[in-house]
């Protein structure tokens, strides 16, 4: 990181810390929480139930195929009677290897704004005007990683209130700053409802950026279960009834089940299709009654996507979960 960048980051971090100190001095019970303001839907939901799950995801990816970095940060908050359960996890993949840099879970007292992100330990969250998240800064001993958020390039809002933003961004590792794009996703789920399904963030340079998402988990390959958004040559495109089928599977003994390693994408009207192949993965079996165990996995993927008669080479991240 350059001296100027270090100074700028330090000043923003000090400013954010000062804001938290002022809030604490005023007796605000949620003083450590910093993030963007909640949506009206979030506010209504928080006031009527204590059983909600709030997810916020930031995914950085480079656009240059010769310098492929992917860095996802996943924030998950679940409200319950008497408290709030929080989880923050972060990874980075480069050179074909996944590294989990942060995995922390903790409890906090009940909050009037549980959707707000809470910095803790080696992770600092820097906010700017309007409480917009500007930086995620991870520092632990000699290890340092900084995710910088830039201008919003595109914003999508789903019918269920989920918000997705595509931003300019960059990743700072030691003294190297790598430009790219960031996907910022915010969604709210009922704690007693079905879990969310798989999703993917794909890019083809600065020409095409795409999000595929299954709103609710279910059997693999269910026809028309996904939705998709794309920014194609600065245009806004959206599709419904998208299918993500498993083209190839491999055994994952830790969970005693198979997981996908290749996928086929199709759309009901034929306006979108593609194929994806996993190049590397991070996967973890979770606790469960068995015999098949829950799991979560992150895949680096490459492939092709055809839109409006043109085929684009893509790469990016696919997140897969089974309950």
VOPA-835788 format. One record per residue (C-alpha): residue in one letter; residue number from 1; x, y, z negated. Coordinates in pm, 1 decimal, always signed. Each point is the difference from the previous one (the first is absolute). Layout:
N
<atom res="A" n="NUM" east="X" north="Y" up="Z"/>
...
% end
This chain:
323
<atom res="X" n="1" east="+0.0" north="+0.0" up="+0.0"/>
<atom res="X" n="2" east="+138.5" north="+343.9" up="+83.0"/>
<atom res="X" n="3" east="+66.1" north="+254.3" up="-279.6"/>
<atom res="X" n="4" east="-290.6" north="+212.6" up="+129.3"/>
<atom res="X" n="5" east="-236.0" north="-298.2" up="-3.6"/>
<atom res="X" n="6" east="+114.5" north="-96.3" up="-350.5"/>
<atom res="X" n="7" east="-58.1" north="+352.2" up="-126.6"/>
<atom res="X" n="8" east="-342.6" north="+20.8" up="+162.5"/>
<atom res="X" n="9" east="-102.7" north="-337.2" up="-144.2"/>
<atom res="X" n="10" east="+130.0" north="+97.2" up="-346.7"/>
<atom res="X" n="11" east="-192.1" north="+328.2" up="+0.7"/>
<atom res="X" n="12" east="-323.7" north="-169.6" up="+106.4"/>
<atom res="X" n="13" east="+46.1" north="-267.6" up="-265.0"/>
<atom res="X" n="14" east="+59.7" north="+264.5" up="-267.5"/>
<atom res="X" n="15" east="-312.4" north="+185.4" up="+114.8"/>
<atom res="X" n="16" east="-209.2" north="-315.4" up="-22.2"/>
<atom res="X" n="17" east="+138.8" north="-76.4" up="-347.6"/>
<atom res="X" n="18" east="-82.6" north="+352.4" up="-112.9"/>
<atom res="X" n="19" east="-357.6" north="-35.3" up="+118.6"/>
<atom res="X" n="20" east="-34.5" north="-321.8" up="-199.9"/>
<atom res="X" n="21" east="+140.9" north="+167.7" up="-310.3"/>
<atom res="X" n="22" east="-249.5" north="+285.6" up="+30.3"/>
<atom res="X" n="23" east="-286.8" north="-247.1" up="+32.4"/>
<atom res="X" n="24" east="+118.2" north="-190.7" up="-306.3"/>
<atom res="X" n="25" east="+27.1" north="+319.2" up="-202.5"/>
<atom res="X" n="26" east="-361.1" north="+79.9" up="+83.5"/>
<atom res="X" n="27" east="-112.6" north="-329.1" up="-148.7"/>
<atom res="X" n="28" east="-94.4" north="-162.8" up="+330.8"/>
<atom res="X" n="29" east="-30.3" north="-376.9" up="-69.3"/>
<atom res="X" n="30" east="+92.7" north="-85.0" up="+358.5"/>
<atom res="X" n="31" east="+301.4" north="+229.4" up="+19.5"/>
<atom res="X" n="32" east="+240.3" north="-249.8" up="+167.8"/>
<atom res="X" n="33" east="-233.3" north="-58.3" up="+295.4"/>
<atom res="X" n="34" east="+104.8" north="+176.1" up="+321.0"/>
<atom res="X" n="35" east="-145.0" north="-57.8" up="+345.4"/>
<atom res="X" n="36" east="-240.1" north="+145.7" up="+250.9"/>
<atom res="X" n="37" east="-346.5" north="+98.0" up="-113.4"/>
<atom res="X" n="38" east="-255.9" north="-285.8" up="+13.0"/>
<atom res="X" n="39" east="-268.8" north="-23.1" up="+262.4"/>
<atom res="X" n="40" east="-360.5" north="+76.3" up="-98.3"/>
<atom res="X" n="41" east="-73.2" north="-371.9" up="+29.9"/>
<atom res="X" n="42" east="+274.8" north="-78.9" up="-251.7"/>
<atom res="X" n="43" east="-132.9" north="+255.2" up="-244.8"/>
<atom res="X" n="44" east="-351.3" north="-140.2" up="+16.3"/>
<atom res="X" n="45" east="+121.5" north="-355.5" up="-40.8"/>
<atom res="X" n="46" east="+223.1" north="+81.6" up="-297.8"/>
<atom res="X" n="47" east="-294.8" north="+155.5" up="-177.0"/>
<atom res="X" n="48" east="-231.2" north="-298.8" up="+37.4"/>
<atom res="X" n="49" east="+221.4" north="-301.6" up="-59.8"/>
<atom res="X" n="50" east="+310.9" north="-110.6" up="-184.8"/>
<atom res="X" n="51" east="+65.1" north="-286.4" up="+240.6"/>
<atom res="X" n="52" east="+172.5" north="+148.7" up="+303.8"/>
<atom res="X" n="53" east="+324.7" north="-64.9" up="+183.4"/>
<atom res="X" n="54" east="+183.1" north="+293.6" up="+158.6"/>
<atom res="X" n="55" east="+270.7" north="-76.5" up="+254.6"/>
<atom res="X" n="56" east="+248.0" north="+243.8" up="+150.1"/>
<atom res="X" n="57" east="+257.1" north="-117.5" up="+253.5"/>
<atom res="X" n="58" east="+287.4" north="+182.3" up="+166.5"/>
<atom res="X" n="59" east="+180.7" north="-179.6" up="+283.6"/>
<atom res="X" n="60" east="+304.2" north="+150.0" up="+168.7"/>
<atom res="X" n="61" east="+128.6" north="-134.9" up="+329.5"/>
<atom res="X" n="62" east="+259.1" north="+121.6" up="+243.8"/>
<atom res="X" n="63" east="-93.6" north="+54.4" up="+364.2"/>
<atom res="X" n="64" east="+338.3" north="-92.4" up="+146.8"/>
<atom res="X" n="65" east="+13.8" north="-374.9" up="+70.5"/>
<atom res="X" n="66" east="+377.0" north="+3.7" up="-46.8"/>
<atom res="X" n="67" east="-33.5" north="+128.0" up="-357.8"/>
<atom res="X" n="68" east="-289.8" north="-196.7" up="-148.0"/>
<atom res="X" n="69" east="-84.6" north="+90.2" up="-359.3"/>
<atom res="X" n="70" east="-333.1" north="-71.2" up="-170.0"/>
<atom res="X" n="71" east="-68.2" north="+114.6" up="-356.5"/>
<atom res="X" n="72" east="-345.4" north="-60.3" up="-154.5"/>
<atom res="X" n="73" east="-108.2" north="+134.4" up="-340.1"/>
<atom res="X" n="74" east="-317.4" north="-147.5" up="-150.1"/>
<atom res="X" n="75" east="-186.0" north="+162.0" up="-290.9"/>
<atom res="X" n="76" east="-293.5" north="-183.0" up="-158.1"/>
<atom res="X" n="77" east="-214.2" north="+118.2" up="-290.4"/>
<atom res="X" n="78" east="-283.9" north="-195.4" up="-159.6"/>
<atom res="X" n="79" east="-236.2" north="+147.7" up="-257.0"/>
<atom res="X" n="80" east="-148.5" north="-210.1" up="-279.5"/>
<atom res="X" n="81" east="-171.0" north="+64.6" up="-330.8"/>
<atom res="X" n="82" east="+255.7" north="+157.1" up="-230.2"/>
<atom res="X" n="83" east="+278.7" north="+63.4" up="+245.8"/>
<atom res="X" n="84" east="+157.3" north="+9.0" up="+344.0"/>
<atom res="X" n="85" east="+233.4" north="-263.0" up="+150.9"/>
<atom res="X" n="86" east="+261.1" north="+139.1" up="+238.7"/>
<atom res="X" n="87" east="+244.9" north="-163.0" up="+239.8"/>
<atom res="X" n="88" east="+265.9" north="+158.0" up="+218.9"/>
<atom res="X" n="89" east="+211.2" north="-199.2" up="+244.9"/>
<atom res="X" n="90" east="+250.3" north="+102.9" up="+263.7"/>
<atom res="X" n="91" east="+202.7" north="-182.4" up="+265.4"/>
<atom res="X" n="92" east="+238.4" north="+72.5" up="+281.8"/>
<atom res="X" n="93" east="+99.6" north="-216.3" up="+293.9"/>
<atom res="X" n="94" east="+300.6" north="+58.2" up="+220.5"/>
<atom res="X" n="95" east="+217.7" north="-237.0" up="+192.8"/>
<atom res="X" n="96" east="-258.5" north="-276.5" up="-26.4"/>
<atom res="X" n="97" east="-3.3" north="-18.9" up="-382.1"/>
<atom res="X" n="98" east="-270.8" north="+106.2" up="-245.3"/>
<atom res="X" n="99" east="+101.3" north="+159.3" up="-330.3"/>
<atom res="X" n="100" east="-250.4" north="+74.3" up="-275.4"/>
<atom res="X" n="101" east="+131.1" north="+313.3" up="-169.4"/>
<atom res="X" n="102" east="-276.8" north="+53.4" up="-256.8"/>
<atom res="X" n="103" east="-265.6" north="-214.3" up="-169.5"/>
<atom res="X" n="104" east="-158.6" north="+147.2" up="-309.3"/>
<atom res="X" n="105" east="-335.0" north="-53.2" up="-172.9"/>
<atom res="X" n="106" east="-127.2" north="+176.4" up="-309.5"/>
<atom res="X" n="107" east="-310.5" north="+118.3" up="-180.9"/>
<atom res="X" n="108" east="-120.5" north="+353.0" up="-72.6"/>
<atom res="X" n="109" east="-293.6" north="+135.8" up="-200.1"/>
<atom res="X" n="110" east="-329.0" north="+74.0" up="+179.7"/>
<atom res="X" n="111" east="+36.7" north="+284.0" up="+248.7"/>
<atom res="X" n="112" east="-245.5" north="+246.0" up="+148.3"/>
<atom res="X" n="113" east="+194.5" north="-27.3" up="+327.7"/>
<atom res="X" n="114" east="+130.1" north="-358.4" up="+23.2"/>
<atom res="X" n="115" east="+65.0" north="+29.1" up="+373.9"/>
<atom res="X" n="116" east="+288.5" north="+238.9" up="-60.5"/>
<atom res="X" n="117" east="+349.0" north="-143.2" up="+41.3"/>
<atom res="X" n="118" east="+213.6" north="-17.2" up="-309.7"/>
<atom res="X" n="119" east="+381.4" north="+23.5" up="+19.7"/>
<atom res="X" n="120" east="+188.1" north="-228.8" up="-234.9"/>
<atom res="X" n="121" east="+354.0" north="-114.7" up="-65.5"/>
<atom res="X" n="122" east="+228.6" north="+31.8" up="+303.7"/>
<atom res="X" n="123" east="-280.8" north="+129.9" up="+225.3"/>
<atom res="X" n="124" east="-71.6" north="+372.9" up="+26.8"/>
<atom res="X" n="125" east="-292.9" north="+140.6" up="+197.8"/>
<atom res="X" n="126" east="+52.2" north="+351.7" up="+134.8"/>
<atom res="X" n="127" east="-311.9" north="+199.0" up="+83.0"/>
<atom res="X" n="128" east="-53.3" north="+321.3" up="+191.2"/>
<atom res="X" n="129" east="-283.9" north="+242.9" up="+69.9"/>
<atom res="X" n="130" east="-344.0" north="-154.1" up="-36.1"/>
<atom res="X" n="131" east="+151.8" north="-288.1" up="-200.2"/>
<atom res="X" n="132" east="+114.6" north="-163.6" up="+324.4"/>
<atom res="X" n="133" east="+262.9" north="-270.0" up="-51.1"/>
<atom res="X" n="134" east="+319.9" north="+128.8" up="+160.8"/>
<atom res="X" n="135" east="+261.1" north="-249.1" up="-118.8"/>
<atom res="X" n="136" east="+44.4" north="-334.7" up="-168.5"/>
<atom res="X" n="137" east="+341.7" north="-8.5" up="-166.3"/>
<atom res="X" n="138" east="+145.9" north="-323.6" up="-135.3"/>
<atom res="X" n="139" east="+323.8" north="+18.6" up="-198.8"/>
<atom res="X" n="140" east="+138.2" north="-280.7" up="-213.5"/>
<atom res="X" n="141" east="+372.7" north="-5.1" up="-63.1"/>
<atom res="X" n="142" east="+184.6" north="+3.8" up="+332.1"/>
<atom res="X" n="143" east="-317.4" north="-85.5" up="+193.1"/>
<atom res="X" n="144" east="-188.0" north="+295.7" up="+147.1"/>
<atom res="X" n="145" east="-279.5" north="+23.5" up="+254.8"/>
<atom res="X" n="146" east="-209.9" north="+300.7" up="+93.9"/>
<atom res="X" n="147" east="-310.5" north="+6.7" up="+220.6"/>
<atom res="X" n="148" east="-80.2" north="+345.2" up="+138.4"/>
<atom res="X" n="149" east="-346.3" north="+82.7" up="+132.3"/>
<atom res="X" n="150" east="-35.3" north="+253.8" up="+282.0"/>
<atom res="X" n="151" east="-287.6" north="+144.3" up="+202.8"/>
<atom res="X" n="152" east="-326.0" north="-189.9" up="+47.1"/>
<atom res="X" n="153" east="-25.3" north="-117.8" up="+361.3"/>
<atom res="X" n="154" east="-335.7" north="-180.1" up="-17.4"/>
<atom res="X" n="155" east="-264.8" north="-74.6" up="-261.2"/>
<atom res="X" n="156" east="-272.4" north="-264.4" up="+2.8"/>
<atom res="X" n="157" east="-286.4" north="-54.2" up="-244.0"/>
<atom res="X" n="158" east="-187.8" north="-331.1" up="-2.2"/>
<atom res="X" n="159" east="-369.7" north="-36.5" up="-75.5"/>
<atom res="X" n="160" east="+83.5" north="-150.3" up="-341.2"/>
<atom res="X" n="161" east="+197.3" north="+310.0" up="-100.4"/>
<atom res="X" n="162" east="+348.7" north="-131.5" up="+70.9"/>
<atom res="X" n="163" east="+239.5" north="+269.1" up="+121.7"/>
<atom res="X" n="164" east="+302.5" north="-61.5" up="+222.2"/>
<atom res="X" n="165" east="+254.7" north="+264.3" up="+91.2"/>
<atom res="X" n="166" east="+287.4" north="-21.8" up="+246.4"/>
<atom res="X" n="167" east="+286.8" north="+233.1" up="-85.1"/>
<atom res="X" n="168" east="+344.3" north="+94.8" up="+114.7"/>
<atom res="X" n="169" east="+250.4" north="-125.4" up="-254.3"/>
<atom res="X" n="170" east="+351.1" north="-110.1" up="-75.7"/>
<atom res="X" n="171" east="+180.1" north="-245.3" up="-225.4"/>
<atom res="X" n="172" east="+313.1" north="+102.1" up="-189.9"/>
<atom res="X" n="173" east="+246.3" north="-273.9" up="-97.9"/>
<atom res="X" n="174" east="+315.1" north="+123.9" up="-171.8"/>
<atom res="X" n="175" east="+121.3" north="+275.3" up="+235.1"/>
<atom res="X" n="176" east="-193.1" north="-123.0" up="+306.2"/>
<atom res="X" n="177" east="-335.4" north="+152.5" up="+100.0"/>
<atom res="X" n="178" east="-195.5" north="-210.4" up="+250.3"/>
<atom res="X" n="179" east="-297.4" north="+159.4" up="+183.3"/>
<atom res="X" n="180" east="-323.8" north="-186.3" up="+62.0"/>
<atom res="X" n="181" east="-370.8" north="-3.0" up="-85.5"/>
<atom res="X" n="182" east="-200.8" north="-68.0" up="-314.6"/>
<atom res="X" n="183" east="-341.8" north="-160.2" up="-37.1"/>
<atom res="X" n="184" east="-185.7" north="+123.8" up="-309.7"/>
<atom res="X" n="185" east="-304.9" north="-214.7" up="-91.4"/>
<atom res="X" n="186" east="-249.4" north="+61.3" up="-281.7"/>
<atom res="X" n="187" east="-290.9" north="-231.6" up="-74.2"/>
<atom res="X" n="188" east="-233.5" north="-93.7" up="-284.7"/>
<atom res="X" n="189" east="-142.2" north="-346.7" up="-72.6"/>
<atom res="X" n="190" east="-236.7" north="-141.5" up="-257.8"/>
<atom res="X" n="191" east="+197.7" north="-206.5" up="-248.5"/>
<atom res="X" n="192" east="-264.7" north="-273.3" up="+7.5"/>
<atom res="X" n="193" east="-36.9" north="+9.0" up="+379.2"/>
<atom res="X" n="194" east="+183.4" north="-191.6" up="+272.5"/>
<atom res="X" n="195" east="+368.9" north="+88.5" up="+36.3"/>
<atom res="X" n="196" east="+124.9" north="+196.5" up="+298.0"/>
<atom res="X" n="197" east="+133.1" north="-186.8" up="+300.2"/>
<atom res="X" n="198" east="+317.5" north="+13.5" up="+207.1"/>
<atom res="X" n="199" east="+125.7" north="+311.4" up="+174.3"/>
<atom res="X" n="200" east="+280.2" north="+106.3" up="+233.7"/>
<atom res="X" n="201" east="+181.3" north="+320.8" up="+93.8"/>
<atom res="X" n="202" east="+152.5" north="-12.5" up="+347.1"/>
<atom res="X" n="203" east="+202.1" north="+250.9" up="+202.4"/>
<atom res="X" n="204" east="+130.6" north="+24.5" up="+353.3"/>
<atom res="X" n="205" east="+241.5" north="+291.0" up="-24.7"/>
<atom res="X" n="206" east="-176.1" north="+335.4" up="-0.8"/>
<atom res="X" n="207" east="-251.5" north="-118.7" up="+261.9"/>
<atom res="X" n="208" east="-224.6" north="-232.1" up="-201.7"/>
<atom res="X" n="209" east="-65.4" north="-39.8" up="-371.7"/>
<atom res="X" n="210" east="-273.2" north="-239.3" up="-111.8"/>
<atom res="X" n="211" east="-168.4" north="-127.8" up="-316.0"/>
<atom res="X" n="212" east="-184.1" north="-334.2" up="-4.7"/>
<atom res="X" n="213" east="-202.8" north="-79.7" up="-307.8"/>
<atom res="X" n="214" east="-244.3" north="-254.3" up="-135.0"/>
<atom res="X" n="215" east="-214.3" north="+182.2" up="-260.3"/>
<atom res="X" n="216" east="-82.6" north="-319.0" up="-192.5"/>
<atom res="X" n="217" east="+183.2" north="-329.1" up="-36.2"/>
<atom res="X" n="218" east="-137.9" north="-310.6" up="+167.5"/>
<atom res="X" n="219" east="+86.4" north="-299.1" up="+211.1"/>
<atom res="X" n="220" east="+280.6" north="+62.1" up="+251.1"/>
<atom res="X" n="221" east="-98.1" north="+74.7" up="+356.2"/>
<atom res="X" n="222" east="-357.4" north="+107.1" up="-77.2"/>
<atom res="X" n="223" east="-126.8" north="+162.6" up="+318.3"/>
<atom res="X" n="224" east="-37.4" north="+376.6" up="-12.2"/>
<atom res="X" n="225" east="+97.1" north="+28.2" up="-367.7"/>
<atom res="X" n="226" east="+259.7" north="+275.0" up="+45.9"/>
<atom res="X" n="227" east="-2.8" north="+365.8" up="+95.2"/>
<atom res="X" n="228" east="+279.5" north="+196.4" up="+164.4"/>
<atom res="X" n="229" east="+119.9" north="+355.8" up="+41.7"/>
<atom res="X" n="230" east="+273.2" north="+131.2" up="+229.4"/>
<atom res="X" n="231" east="+182.8" north="+313.6" up="+99.8"/>
<atom res="X" n="232" east="+86.9" north="-41.9" up="+366.6"/>
<atom res="X" n="233" east="+188.9" north="+283.5" up="+166.7"/>
<atom res="X" n="234" east="-149.7" north="+238.0" up="-259.5"/>
<atom res="X" n="235" east="-355.9" north="-127.0" up="+61.8"/>
<atom res="X" n="236" east="-229.1" north="-149.6" up="-264.6"/>
<atom res="X" n="237" east="-130.1" north="-351.2" up="+79.2"/>
<atom res="X" n="238" east="-218.2" north="-230.8" up="-211.4"/>
<atom res="X" n="239" east="-136.6" north="-351.4" up="+39.4"/>
<atom res="X" n="240" east="-248.7" north="-217.1" up="-184.3"/>
<atom res="X" n="241" east="-46.5" north="-376.5" up="+13.1"/>
<atom res="X" n="242" east="+369.2" north="-87.7" up="+27.3"/>
<atom res="X" n="243" east="+114.1" north="-358.7" up="-54.7"/>
<atom res="X" n="244" east="+338.5" north="-98.8" up="-143.2"/>
<atom res="X" n="245" east="+49.4" north="-370.5" up="+59.1"/>
<atom res="X" n="246" east="+281.3" north="-220.4" up="-125.8"/>
<atom res="X" n="247" east="+205.7" north="-121.6" up="+295.2"/>
<atom res="X" n="248" east="+254.0" north="-193.6" up="-209.5"/>
<atom res="X" n="249" east="+25.7" north="-111.1" up="-362.8"/>
<atom res="X" n="250" east="+271.4" north="-134.3" up="-226.4"/>
<atom res="X" n="251" east="-9.2" north="-166.4" up="-337.7"/>
<atom res="X" n="252" east="+56.9" north="+211.4" up="-308.5"/>
<atom res="X" n="253" east="+62.4" north="-266.2" up="-267.1"/>
<atom res="X" n="254" east="+5.8" north="+245.6" up="-292.8"/>
<atom res="X" n="255" east="-372.5" north="+67.3" up="+53.9"/>
<atom res="X" n="256" east="-74.2" north="-346.6" up="+139.7"/>
<atom res="X" n="257" east="-156.1" north="+143.7" up="+313.3"/>
<atom res="X" n="258" east="+89.5" north="+118.0" up="+350.3"/>
<atom res="X" n="259" east="+67.2" north="+362.6" up="+88.3"/>
<atom res="X" n="260" east="-8.1" north="+163.9" up="+343.4"/>
<atom res="X" n="261" east="+315.5" north="+89.8" up="+189.9"/>
<atom res="X" n="262" east="-159.6" north="+104.7" up="+332.1"/>
<atom res="X" n="263" east="-326.7" north="+175.9" up="+83.0"/>
<atom res="X" n="264" east="-224.1" north="+80.8" up="+296.8"/>
<atom res="X" n="265" east="-195.9" north="+326.0" up="+11.7"/>
<atom res="X" n="266" east="-320.9" north="+35.3" up="+200.6"/>
<atom res="X" n="267" east="-292.5" north="+240.6" up="+15.7"/>
<atom res="X" n="268" east="-361.8" north="-83.1" up="+78.9"/>
<atom res="X" n="269" east="-10.6" north="+219.3" up="+311.3"/>
<atom res="X" n="270" east="+350.8" north="-92.5" up="+114.1"/>
<atom res="X" n="271" east="+135.6" north="+353.4" up="-43.8"/>
<atom res="X" n="272" east="+267.9" north="-111.8" up="-244.6"/>
<atom res="X" n="273" east="+211.0" north="-313.2" up="-8.9"/>
<atom res="X" n="274" east="+344.8" north="-103.5" up="-107.8"/>
<atom res="X" n="275" east="+228.6" north="-254.4" up="-161.2"/>
<atom res="X" n="276" east="+227.5" north="+25.0" up="-302.8"/>
<atom res="X" n="277" east="+282.7" north="-216.5" up="-129.9"/>
<atom res="X" n="278" east="+158.3" north="+8.8" up="-346.5"/>
<atom res="X" n="279" east="+373.6" north="+69.9" up="+2.3"/>
<atom res="X" n="280" east="+49.4" north="-24.3" up="-377.8"/>
<atom res="X" n="281" east="-212.5" north="-5.4" up="-312.1"/>
<atom res="X" n="282" east="-29.3" north="+51.7" up="-372.5"/>
<atom res="X" n="283" east="-253.1" north="-237.1" up="-162.1"/>
<atom res="X" n="284" east="-102.8" north="-81.9" up="-355.2"/>
<atom res="X" n="285" east="-237.4" north="-256.9" up="-148.2"/>
<atom res="X" n="286" east="-223.5" north="+130.0" up="-279.3"/>
<atom res="X" n="287" east="-154.7" north="-169.3" up="-300.1"/>
<atom res="X" n="288" east="-328.6" north="-179.3" up="+56.6"/>
<atom res="X" n="289" east="-204.9" north="-308.0" up="-94.2"/>
<atom res="X" n="290" east="+123.0" north="-190.5" up="+305.0"/>
<atom res="X" n="291" east="+48.6" north="-218.0" up="+181.5"/>
<atom res="X" n="292" east="+41.9" north="+278.0" up="+260.4"/>
<atom res="X" n="293" east="+158.8" north="+306.1" up="-159.9"/>
<atom res="X" n="294" east="-56.1" north="+365.3" up="+85.6"/>
<atom res="X" n="295" east="+280.4" north="+171.5" up="+184.7"/>
<atom res="X" n="296" east="+111.2" north="+329.7" up="+140.9"/>
<atom res="X" n="297" east="+245.3" north="+54.5" up="+283.0"/>
<atom res="X" n="298" east="+160.0" north="+275.5" up="+203.5"/>
<atom res="X" n="299" east="+113.9" north="-70.4" up="+355.6"/>
<atom res="X" n="300" east="+220.8" north="+198.0" up="+233.4"/>
<atom res="X" n="301" east="-163.0" north="-55.4" up="+337.8"/>
<atom res="X" n="302" east="+71.3" north="+64.1" up="+366.2"/>
<atom res="X" n="303" east="-216.1" north="-54.3" up="+304.3"/>
<atom res="X" n="304" east="-208.7" north="+175.1" up="+263.2"/>
<atom res="X" n="305" east="-329.5" north="+188.0" up="+1.0"/>
<atom res="X" n="306" east="-206.4" north="+77.9" up="+311.1"/>
<atom res="X" n="307" east="-213.4" north="+314.5" up="-2.5"/>
<atom res="X" n="308" east="-181.3" north="+153.3" up="+298.7"/>
<atom res="X" n="309" east="+177.9" north="-233.0" up="+239.0"/>
<atom res="X" n="310" east="+350.3" north="+81.5" up="-124.0"/>
<atom res="X" n="311" east="+218.6" north="-229.6" up="-210.8"/>
<atom res="X" n="312" east="+218.7" north="+137.8" up="-276.6"/>
<atom res="X" n="313" east="+277.1" north="-176.5" up="-193.8"/>
<atom res="X" n="314" east="-73.4" north="+40.9" up="-371.0"/>
<atom res="X" n="315" east="+154.4" north="-78.2" up="-334.9"/>
<atom res="X" n="316" east="-94.3" north="+72.1" up="-356.6"/>
<atom res="X" n="317" east="-143.8" north="-148.4" up="-316.9"/>
<atom res="X" n="318" east="-277.7" north="-252.1" up="-63.8"/>
<atom res="X" n="319" east="-128.8" north="-65.8" up="-352.8"/>
<atom res="X" n="320" east="-167.8" north="-335.7" up="-65.9"/>
<atom res="X" n="321" east="-178.8" north="-115.1" up="-314.2"/>
<atom res="X" n="322" east="-199.6" north="-309.4" up="-99.0"/>
<atom res="X" n="323" east="-200.8" north="-41.0" up="-316.8"/>
% end
